[in-house]
């Protein structure tokens, strides 16, 4: 029987993430070696799909041969090109209407035409919730789509694990190890802000793996007084230093997130960053406010509390993927091609359930137009939070 699919297009969307290249490599090798089909790489995410032409490049086992351990994506990424709502531009930049609002067009049809023009019979979309939302919408337009779940945040409900998370946690743990040296040497409070948006998975697993004292996550609102009590007890203990991990989306009980930078460059209009600094400053302020009769905030060796904050930021999602992620990516990339070719699983996303590969319908992954519908937060009653508490980690609650 002649197969429906003779050429597969692959694109990466959203933020970069360790393992994107490993997925591409596995998909290309599987497509070519197992099924004898051609593969085309679409550069720059949905923008490349819109532009067509030289944005479409042939991918062969030779071109992807050595990329398994390379960070980033050989296809480049774009995380603000929703072709269903594409901001209109002219020589002055973004076009605004008479009320000052940006004018958007639906240019998705252009992308479908470009797929046809390049003979692409199916599209593999490697991305997070925003990218997969468009993937679902293309499948509604008749495009054969298979999704691969990507995000260091590990906050997609439809799969147990997204690739990139293991690498990000590993890098954060390594970062804490370096901070620990200074913490120990100077009896300081070392605060590390980690990524994760509204989910605390990276912070929680980093905190446990790095043996930190405080972990602040968006799912558990923190009271700075509680945090400070814990810090104080660490500084008074024989170790005389304190390690704090703060998720970038951590919030105080009144729901205040530290810094939400409003921007048109983020899919949901917000970029997080700065909470680590705020927490460090608050700890210093509170602990240095009360002193004993000799003027010491803590003790003779810690006269004044010093709290230093570092945001590991993009360093946690750049660079080479971990061995775990390379294997996961190879599984995802290969299985995605098999799902297309053997099972005609169009409009699906590959996923991991109880350690086994499977597919889930994109309509279930992204059931509505709301970006957060597929969101998986940290289970605050789950085993890992309980473990952390048992180990003495303070969440500030
Ligand atoms: O979703 C992945 C992520 O790295 C988040 O953890 C972070 O808030 C965001 O992307 C940063 O995105 P950008 O690089 O566009 O600022």
Boltz pocket constraint, residues with backbone or C-beta under 6 A from the ligand:
constraints:
  - pocket:
      binder: B
      contacts: [[A, 15], [A, 16], [A, 79], [A, 151], [A, 152], [A, 153], [A, 195], [A, 196], [A, 197], [A, 248], [A, 265], [A, 266], [A, 271], [A, 272], [A, 317]]
      max_distance: 6.0
